[in-house]
Amino acid sequence: MANRSYLYTHHPDEEPAYRDVSEWASNLPLAHLLLVGAEPTVSASAIWQVDAKIALQGNASESRPLFLAFLDWLAPQLPAGFRAAAQEAQAFLARPDRQGDSFHLELGEIYELQGLDLTGMERETAANAARARELFAEVQRLLATDGATLDDTDHARLRQLQGDWEQHLGLAFSDSLYYHLG
């Protein structure tokens, strides 16, 4: 196992139904949570063949624009190298072939690292849905508040971006993930 979280766009009426977007090793980055943060729902895995619902889906028509605006909002607050990474991420997410109706997040490998059984994985998925919803709402609030900066949030995960955005945000987008579903 590669011990990663995997993010896909979901295109239910097209082939392939899932298209690779991003993977991140050993933890769940903010980018993945934000991109499933609009109406996050616990769903069946597209990778694991189990009855337990251990994946998340979120409304892409709401989360994509918020995430893109968040990257623009972050740019003046983070070191110069951030801007190039943000522009690459924005270009990838704007591609016509990545405009699915939802983002689909696979977390099974991360849960295995934590030593969870399937029941624990399902519980953790529900908890991650709540975390994604909370993070999405906080980013909405920050973007809607004139003059707000990262200093204006009490959200611990968002505050981490000031110290090491590369480790915590997860701006790694790709056409081909370890678990390539397309």
C-alpha positions in Angstrom: 0.0 0.0 0.0 1.1 3.5 -0.7 -0.6 5.0 2.4 -2.1 8.0 0.6 -5.4 9.8 0.4 -6.7 10.0 -3.2 -8.9 12.6 -4.8 -10.9 12.2 -8.0 -13.5 14.1 -9.9 -16.7 12.0 -10.4 -18.4 12.1 -13.8 -21.4 9.8 -13.4 -22.7 9.9 -17.0 -19.3 9.6 -18.7 -16.4 7.2 -19.1 -14.3 7.1 -17.2 -16.6 7.9 -14.3 -13.6 8.8 -12.0 -10.7 11.0 -13.1 -7.5 11.4 -11.2 -6.9 14.7 -9.4 -4.5 14.4 -6.4 -2.8 12.2 -3.9 -1.1 13.0 -0.7 1.1 10.7 1.4 0.5 9.8 5.0 -2.1 12.3 6.0 -5.2 14.2 4.8 -4.3 17.6 3.4 -6.5 20.7 3.5 -6.9 20.8 -0.2 -8.6 17.4 -0.2 -10.9 18.3 2.7 -11.9 21.6 1.1 -12.6 20.1 -2.3 -15.1 17.6 -0.7 -16.3 20.2 1.9 -19.4 21.4 0.0 -22.2 19.0 1.1 -19.8 16.3 2.1 -21.4 12.8 2.1 -20.1 9.5 3.1 -20.0 7.1 0.2 -18.9 3.8 -1.1 -15.3 3.4 -2.1 -14.3 3.2 -5.7 -11.1 1.4 -4.8 -11.9 -0.9 -1.9 -14.5 -3.6 -2.4 -16.1 -3.4 1.0 -19.7 -2.8 2.3 -18.5 -0.1 4.7 -18.7 3.5 3.4 -15.2 4.8 3.7 -15.0 7.5 1.0 -16.3 11.0 0.8 -18.0 13.0 -2.0 -18.6 16.7 -2.1 -20.4 19.1 -4.5 -17.7 20.3 -7.0 -19.8 23.2 -8.3 -19.5 24.8 -4.9 -16.2 23.6 -3.7 -14.1 24.2 -6.8 -14.8 27.9 -7.0 -14.3 28.3 -3.3 -11.0 26.5 -3.4 -9.7 28.5 -6.4 -10.7 31.8 -4.6 -9.0 30.5 -1.4 -5.7 30.0 -3.3 -5.9 33.6 -4.6 -6.7 34.9 -1.1 -3.7 33.0 0.4 -1.2 34.2 -2.3 -0.3 37.5 -0.6 0.0 35.9 2.8 2.4 33.1 2.0 6.0 33.0 0.6 6.7 33.7 -3.1 6.9 30.0 -4.0 3.3 29.5 -3.1 2.0 31.6 -6.0 3.5 29.3 -8.7 2.1 26.2 -7.0 -1.3 27.8 -6.7 -1.4 28.8 -10.3 -0.5 25.2 -11.3 -3.3 23.9 -9.1 -5.8 26.4 -10.5 -4.9 25.5 -14.1 -5.3 21.8 -13.4 -8.7 22.2 -11.7 -10.0 24.5 -14.5 -9.3 21.8 -17.1 -12.5 20.8 -19.0 -11.8 17.1 -18.4 -11.8 17.6 -14.6 -15.2 19.3 -14.3 -17.1 16.4 -12.7 -20.2 17.0 -10.6 -18.4 16.0 -7.4 -15.0 15.4 -5.9 -14.5 11.8 -4.5 -12.0 11.3 -1.7 -10.6 7.8 -0.9 -9.2 7.5 2.6 -8.8 3.7 3.2 -5.0 3.7 3.1 -4.8 6.5 5.6 -7.1 4.6 7.9 -5.0 1.5 7.6 -2.0 3.6 8.8 -4.1 4.5 11.8 -4.8 0.8 12.4 -8.6 1.1 12.0 -10.9 -1.8 11.2 -13.8 -1.3 8.8 -16.2 -0.1 11.5 -13.6 2.4 12.7 -12.9 3.5 9.1 -16.6 4.2 8.6 -16.8 6.3 11.8 -13.6 8.2 10.9 -15.1 8.9 7.4 -18.2 10.5 9.1 -15.8 12.5 11.3 -13.9 13.7 8.2 -17.1 14.7 6.6 -17.8 16.9 9.6 -14.2 18.3 9.4 -14.6 19.0 5.7 -17.9 20.8 6.3 -16.4 22.9 9.1 -13.3 23.8 7.1 -15.4 24.8 4.1 -17.6 27.1 6.3 -14.6 28.7 7.9 -13.0 29.4 4.5 -16.3 30.8 3.2 -16.3 33.1 6.3 -12.7 34.3 5.8 -13.3 35.0 2.1 -16.5 37.0 2.8 -14.8 39.1 5.5 -13.1 42.2 4.1 -9.5 42.4 5.1 -9.4 39.0 6.7 -6.2 37.0 6.9 -5.0 33.7 8.3 -4.5 35.6 11.6 -8.3 36.0 11.8 -9.1 32.3 12.1 -9.0 30.1 15.2 -9.1 27.0 12.9 -5.9 25.2 13.9 -5.4 23.4 10.5 -5.7 26.7 8.6 -3.3 28.4 10.9 -0.7 25.7 10.1 -0.4 27.1 6.6 1.5 30.0 7.9 4.3 27.8 9.1 4.5 25.2 6.3 1.9 25.5 3.6 3.7 22.9 1.5 3.2 20.2 4.1 -0.4 21.0 5.1 -2.2 22.3 2.0 -1.4 19.5 -0.4 -1.1 21.2 -3.8 -0.1 18.1 -5.8 -2.4 17.5 -8.8 -1.8 14.8 -11.4 -3.4 13.0 -14.3 -2.2 9.6 -13.0 -2.4 8.6 -9.4 -1.1 5.4 -7.7 -4.7 4.1 -7.9 -5.6 5.3 -11.3 -9.4 4.9 -11.8 -9.6 6.5 -15.2 
